[in-house]
Amino acid sequence: MHLDMMSVANYLSSLVQMTDQKEEYILAQALEIGLRQLWREEVLARYLRGELSREEAIEQVGITWVALADEQAEAVLEDIHWALTT
């Protein structure tokens, strides 16, 4: 989903009011959380493409995220298999 600038401004304003934190702090948190998520997604994508071993991926993002990626990849393969055989 694409957020327009007004939505982003509304979220920011709401968070400032709800948390009683400064905009700068919330924006810094948002940047940190977003970058962490993008990095994790890239590590998992590299793992699923076979560019990282399972052990390397676990070292970088943890067993929970790697297990979730494995489960999701398996579900996609099962869906594809089902679609091709029905």
Biotite code that builds the C-alpha atoms (Angstrom):
import biotite.structure as struc

atoms = struc.array([
    struc.Atom([0.000, 0.000, 0.000], chain_id="A", res_id=1, res_name="MET", atom_name="CA", element="C"),
    struc.Atom([1.272, 3.444, -0.891], chain_id="A", res_id=2, res_name="HIS", atom_name="CA", element="C"),
    struc.Atom([0.971, 6.169, 1.722], chain_id="A", res_id=3, res_name="LEU", atom_name="CA", element="C"),
    struc.Atom([0.578, 9.701, 0.455], chain_id="A", res_id=4, res_name="ASP", atom_name="CA", element="C"),
    struc.Atom([2.311, 12.566, 2.243], chain_id="A", res_id=5, res_name="MET", atom_name="CA", element="C"),
    struc.Atom([-0.870, 13.607, 4.069], chain_id="A", res_id=6, res_name="MET", atom_name="CA", element="C"),
    struc.Atom([-1.204, 10.109, 5.540], chain_id="A", res_id=7, res_name="SER", atom_name="CA", element="C"),
    struc.Atom([2.420, 10.160, 6.648], chain_id="A", res_id=8, res_name="VAL", atom_name="CA", element="C"),
    struc.Atom([1.927, 13.567, 8.236], chain_id="A", res_id=9, res_name="ALA", atom_name="CA", element="C"),
    struc.Atom([-1.221, 12.292, 9.978], chain_id="A", res_id=10, res_name="ASN", atom_name="CA", element="C"),
    struc.Atom([0.589, 9.246, 11.333], chain_id="A", res_id=11, res_name="TYR", atom_name="CA", element="C"),
    struc.Atom([3.444, 11.410, 12.549], chain_id="A", res_id=12, res_name="LEU", atom_name="CA", element="C"),
    struc.Atom([1.107, 13.905, 14.200], chain_id="A", res_id=13, res_name="SER", atom_name="CA", element="C"),
    struc.Atom([-0.858, 11.104, 15.866], chain_id="A", res_id=14, res_name="SER", atom_name="CA", element="C"),
    struc.Atom([2.286, 9.436, 17.162], chain_id="A", res_id=15, res_name="LEU", atom_name="CA", element="C"),
    struc.Atom([3.568, 12.730, 18.562], chain_id="A", res_id=16, res_name="VAL", atom_name="CA", element="C"),
    struc.Atom([0.310, 13.168, 20.457], chain_id="A", res_id=17, res_name="GLN", atom_name="CA", element="C"),
    struc.Atom([-0.011, 9.554, 21.604], chain_id="A", res_id=18, res_name="MET", atom_name="CA", element="C"),
    struc.Atom([3.581, 9.154, 22.777], chain_id="A", res_id=19, res_name="THR", atom_name="CA", element="C"),
    struc.Atom([4.339, 12.699, 23.891], chain_id="A", res_id=20, res_name="ASP", atom_name="CA", element="C"),
    struc.Atom([7.632, 12.418, 21.987], chain_id="A", res_id=21, res_name="GLN", atom_name="CA", element="C"),
    struc.Atom([9.221, 14.960, 19.673], chain_id="A", res_id=22, res_name="LYS", atom_name="CA", element="C"),
    struc.Atom([8.799, 14.580, 15.912], chain_id="A", res_id=23, res_name="GLU", atom_name="CA", element="C"),
    struc.Atom([12.549, 14.206, 15.489], chain_id="A", res_id=24, res_name="GLU", atom_name="CA", element="C"),
    struc.Atom([12.641, 11.256, 17.875], chain_id="A", res_id=25, res_name="TYR", atom_name="CA", element="C"),
    struc.Atom([9.733, 9.516, 16.145], chain_id="A", res_id=26, res_name="ILE", atom_name="CA", element="C"),
    struc.Atom([11.252, 10.110, 12.713], chain_id="A", res_id=27, res_name="LEU", atom_name="CA", element="C"),
    struc.Atom([14.599, 8.722, 13.901], chain_id="A", res_id=28, res_name="ALA", atom_name="CA", element="C"),
    struc.Atom([12.834, 5.632, 15.263], chain_id="A", res_id=29, res_name="GLN", atom_name="CA", element="C"),
    struc.Atom([10.883, 5.211, 12.032], chain_id="A", res_id=30, res_name="ALA", atom_name="CA", element="C"),
    struc.Atom([14.078, 5.407, 9.990], chain_id="A", res_id=31, res_name="LEU", atom_name="CA", element="C"),
    struc.Atom([15.865, 2.918, 12.225], chain_id="A", res_id=32, res_name="GLU", atom_name="CA", element="C"),
    struc.Atom([12.956, 0.455, 12.234], chain_id="A", res_id=33, res_name="ILE", atom_name="CA", element="C"),
    struc.Atom([12.468, 0.789, 8.489], chain_id="A", res_id=34, res_name="GLY", atom_name="CA", element="C"),
    struc.Atom([16.140, 0.261, 7.719], chain_id="A", res_id=35, res_name="LEU", atom_name="CA", element="C"),
    struc.Atom([16.279, -2.761, 10.030], chain_id="A", res_id=36, res_name="ARG", atom_name="CA", element="C"),
    struc.Atom([13.269, -4.269, 8.271], chain_id="A", res_id=37, res_name="GLN", atom_name="CA", element="C"),
    struc.Atom([14.664, -3.600, 4.788], chain_id="A", res_id=38, res_name="LEU", atom_name="CA", element="C"),
    struc.Atom([17.998, -5.137, 5.792], chain_id="A", res_id=39, res_name="TRP", atom_name="CA", element="C"),
    struc.Atom([16.282, -8.221, 7.261], chain_id="A", res_id=40, res_name="ARG", atom_name="CA", element="C"),
    struc.Atom([14.181, -8.653, 4.110], chain_id="A", res_id=41, res_name="GLU", atom_name="CA", element="C"),
    struc.Atom([17.292, -8.444, 1.932], chain_id="A", res_id=42, res_name="GLU", atom_name="CA", element="C"),
    struc.Atom([19.151, -11.010, 4.056], chain_id="A", res_id=43, res_name="VAL", atom_name="CA", element="C"),
    struc.Atom([16.172, -13.383, 3.837], chain_id="A", res_id=44, res_name="LEU", atom_name="CA", element="C"),
    struc.Atom([15.832, -12.826, 0.086], chain_id="A", res_id=45, res_name="ALA", atom_name="CA", element="C"),
    struc.Atom([19.508, -13.664, -0.370], chain_id="A", res_id=46, res_name="ARG", atom_name="CA", element="C"),
    struc.Atom([19.012, -16.799, 1.732], chain_id="A", res_id=47, res_name="TYR", atom_name="CA", element="C"),
    struc.Atom([15.988, -17.916, -0.289], chain_id="A", res_id=48, res_name="LEU", atom_name="CA", element="C"),
    struc.Atom([17.887, -17.300, -3.553], chain_id="A", res_id=49, res_name="ARG", atom_name="CA", element="C"),
    struc.Atom([20.686, -19.530, -2.261], chain_id="A", res_id=50, res_name="GLY", atom_name="CA", element="C"),
    struc.Atom([23.206, -16.716, -1.931], chain_id="A", res_id=51, res_name="GLU", atom_name="CA", element="C"),
    struc.Atom([23.526, -17.255, 1.840], chain_id="A", res_id=52, res_name="LEU", atom_name="CA", element="C"),
    struc.Atom([23.565, -20.517, 3.735], chain_id="A", res_id=53, res_name="SER", atom_name="CA", element="C"),
    struc.Atom([20.897, -21.182, 6.325], chain_id="A", res_id=54, res_name="ARG", atom_name="CA", element="C"),
    struc.Atom([23.513, -20.851, 9.048], chain_id="A", res_id=55, res_name="GLU", atom_name="CA", element="C"),
    struc.Atom([24.660, -17.459, 7.732], chain_id="A", res_id=56, res_name="GLU", atom_name="CA", element="C"),
    struc.Atom([21.088, -16.218, 7.556], chain_id="A", res_id=57, res_name="ALA", atom_name="CA", element="C"),
    struc.Atom([20.409, -17.414, 11.107], chain_id="A", res_id=58, res_name="ILE", atom_name="CA", element="C"),
    struc.Atom([23.534, -15.616, 12.327], chain_id="A", res_id=59, res_name="GLU", atom_name="CA", element="C"),
    struc.Atom([22.378, -12.394, 10.698], chain_id="A", res_id=60, res_name="GLN", atom_name="CA", element="C"),
    struc.Atom([18.629, -12.318, 11.407], chain_id="A", res_id=61, res_name="VAL", atom_name="CA", element="C"),
    struc.Atom([17.930, -15.136, 13.850], chain_id="A", res_id=62, res_name="GLY", atom_name="CA", element="C"),
    struc.Atom([16.298, -18.535, 13.695], chain_id="A", res_id=63, res_name="ILE", atom_name="CA", element="C"),
    struc.Atom([12.763, -17.175, 14.065], chain_id="A", res_id=64, res_name="THR", atom_name="CA", element="C"),
    struc.Atom([12.954, -15.081, 10.887], chain_id="A", res_id=65, res_name="TRP", atom_name="CA", element="C"),
    struc.Atom([14.675, -17.834, 8.900], chain_id="A", res_id=66, res_name="VAL", atom_name="CA", element="C"),
    struc.Atom([12.090, -20.403, 10.009], chain_id="A", res_id=67, res_name="ALA", atom_name="CA", element="C"),
    struc.Atom([9.285, -18.033, 9.006], chain_id="A", res_id=68, res_name="LEU", atom_name="CA", element="C"),
    struc.Atom([10.897, -17.488, 5.592], chain_id="A", res_id=69, res_name="ALA", atom_name="CA", element="C"),
    struc.Atom([11.195, -21.265, 5.145], chain_id="A", res_id=70, res_name="ASP", atom_name="CA", element="C"),
    struc.Atom([7.528, -21.763, 6.046], chain_id="A", res_id=71, res_name="GLU", atom_name="CA", element="C"),
    struc.Atom([6.390, -19.029, 3.675], chain_id="A", res_id=72, res_name="GLN", atom_name="CA", element="C"),
    struc.Atom([8.547, -20.333, 0.831], chain_id="A", res_id=73, res_name="ALA", atom_name="CA", element="C"),
    struc.Atom([7.152, -23.839, 1.367], chain_id="A", res_id=74, res_name="GLU", atom_name="CA", element="C"),
    struc.Atom([3.585, -22.494, 1.338], chain_id="A", res_id=75, res_name="ALA", atom_name="CA", element="C"),
    struc.Atom([4.217, -20.718, -1.963], chain_id="A", res_id=76, res_name="VAL", atom_name="CA", element="C"),
    struc.Atom([5.643, -23.898, -3.490], chain_id="A", res_id=77, res_name="LEU", atom_name="CA", element="C"),
    struc.Atom([2.630, -25.877, -2.273], chain_id="A", res_id=78, res_name="GLU", atom_name="CA", element="C"),
    struc.Atom([0.292, -23.299, -3.832], chain_id="A", res_id=79, res_name="ASP", atom_name="CA", element="C"),
    struc.Atom([2.156, -23.456, -7.131], chain_id="A", res_id=80, res_name="ILE", atom_name="CA", element="C"),
    struc.Atom([2.081, -27.253, -7.090], chain_id="A", res_id=81, res_name="HIS", atom_name="CA", element="C"),
    struc.Atom([-1.657, -27.215, -6.340], chain_id="A", res_id=82, res_name="TRP", atom_name="CA", element="C"),
    struc.Atom([-2.294, -24.732, -9.174], chain_id="A", res_id=83, res_name="ALA", atom_name="CA", element="C"),
    struc.Atom([-0.344, -26.824, -11.664], chain_id="A", res_id=84, res_name="LEU", atom_name="CA", element="C"),
    struc.Atom([-2.025, -30.094, -10.727], chain_id="A", res_id=85, res_name="THR", atom_name="CA", element="C"),
    struc.Atom([-5.663, -28.973, -10.673], chain_id="A", res_id=86, res_name="THR", atom_name="CA", element="C"),
])
